[in-house]
Amino acid sequence: MPNDRTATPAGAAPHAAAGGPLKGVKVLDITRVVAGPYCAMLLADLGATVIKVEHPDDPDYARSFPPFVASDDAELSAFFTQFNRNKLGISLNMKTEDGRALLKKLVREVDVLVENFRPGTMEKLGLGYEVLKLENPKLVYTAISGFGRTGPNSSRPAYDNTGQAVGGLWSMNGYADRPPVRVGTIIGDLAASLYAAIGTLAALRQVERGGEGQVVDVSQQDSVLSLTENAVVRYTTKGEIASPLGSEHPFVRPYGQFPCKDGYVFFGGYTDKFWKLTCQMFGEPEVANDPEIDTMEKRFDADVAERRVRPILERWFSNYTKAELEEMAGDVIPMSAIKNIKEVVEDPHIAARNMIVNVPVGAQMVRMFGQPVKLSGAPEGDFAKAPDVGEHNLEVYARLAGLSREEIERLQASGVI
């Protein structure tokens, strides 16, 4: 899979995950913001050597996103670090002739290039896949965009909200009596990054088997569409158009949000087994035999669920806190507290899973989300900081591009790097 050369350029501080399963894989990350940086960071967390490439005068503008951490005389973005940890950093102006030549030299020595420009941008620079594969036929070229590299909308600009809007998810989120609501996170960017990481690994596997490199083409719209659960088949089989349902499921009931003494819980005890256990747990086993609600099919009926089932559950739950209900449900009934982010960050189970980790931001250690992929053969280590702009220019350009110190200094003075 990887080229034979050392994964970490000589002199560069190896990142914390350098011994992971992707050790030896080298990645050029020329992306910015989240859709792309997150994909490359996942590869870095798993051991790949990821080199973040930024324009020397126009670096990734996510560096200006809050929250900030004070470091000496600077304010550093914890947001930026969260998506760029464990990477090396170089600067490069690909709009210059020397810059384009230098990128080609780097491409010869890496396994993957990740970009998230609008389709056609790299071609305009003379650095499209058809050009770069001449430098390295085994190159995996991962491209993330709003609408993908093909189709009538491929050249349109896009953000995360674009993906949510045109992928159908926005139209489904919110409450029935109100306008649709965007999902409360950048799910379009994140989903595209996840699919891009999967596609990259699949393409690398093909190279490992002796195949050629290829383009991994990931669209935010496609990615969001694939997250719409049953909406597509409901439309194609029944002509039903999914609409906002609040916290309810389209047909499974009871399965949603219910109030309790100090907030809300998710309760999903809709099967006959779980419904019977729930009735027993709250000391009213006879409710399970009520002829109007004694089967799952009867409880699925929207009118029955609202008129009969919900009042029973709300009466039971109103006497207990979220924590008490979780404790009562234990390993028996699917019920979980609906937690705010503070409660999640401080959750002992999250701690046991090592999902809140310390990452350096300047001189401080900042807690941020960890790596959700847990591999039994790759124990997790510490996480390294995000690179400064061009921090590893000397090491990377000397090792991978074969430049002398004098050449590197000349390119820096002329604004190429």
Secondary structure as UniProt FT lines:
FT   TURN            10..11
FT   TURN            16..19
FT   TURN            21..24
FT   STRAND          26..29
FT   TURN            35..36
FT   HELIX           37..45
FT   TURN            46..47
FT   STRAND          49..54
FT   HELIX           61..64
FT   STRAND          68..71
FT   TURN            72..73
FT   STRAND          74..77
FT   HELIX           78..84
FT   TURN            85..86
FT   STRAND          87..91
FT   TURN            94..95
FT   HELIX           97..109
FT   STRAND          112..115
FT   TURN            119..120
FT   HELIX           121..124
FT   TURN            125..126
FT   HELIX           129..135
FT   TURN            137..138
FT   STRAND          140..145
FT   TURN            152..155
FT   HELIX           160..166
FT   HELIX           169..172
FT   TURN            176..177
FT   HELIX           187..208
FT   TURN            209..210
FT   STRAND          215..219
FT   HELIX           220..225
FT   TURN            226..227
FT   TURN            229..230
FT   HELIX           231..238
FT   TURN            246..247
FT   STRAND          256..260
FT   TURN            261..262
FT   STRAND          263..267
FT   HELIX           272..281
FT   TURN            282..283
FT   HELIX           285..289
FT   TURN            291..292
FT   HELIX           296..300
FT   HELIX           302..304
FT   HELIX           305..309
FT   HELIX           310..317
FT   TURN            318..319
FT   HELIX           322..329
FT   TURN            330..332
FT   STRAND          335..337
FT   HELIX           341..345
FT   HELIX           348..352
FT   TURN            353..354
FT   STRAND          356..361
FT   TURN            362..363
FT   STRAND          364..369
FT   TURN            376..377
FT   TURN            389..392
FT   HELIX           393..400
FT   HELIX           405..413
FT   TURN            414..415
//
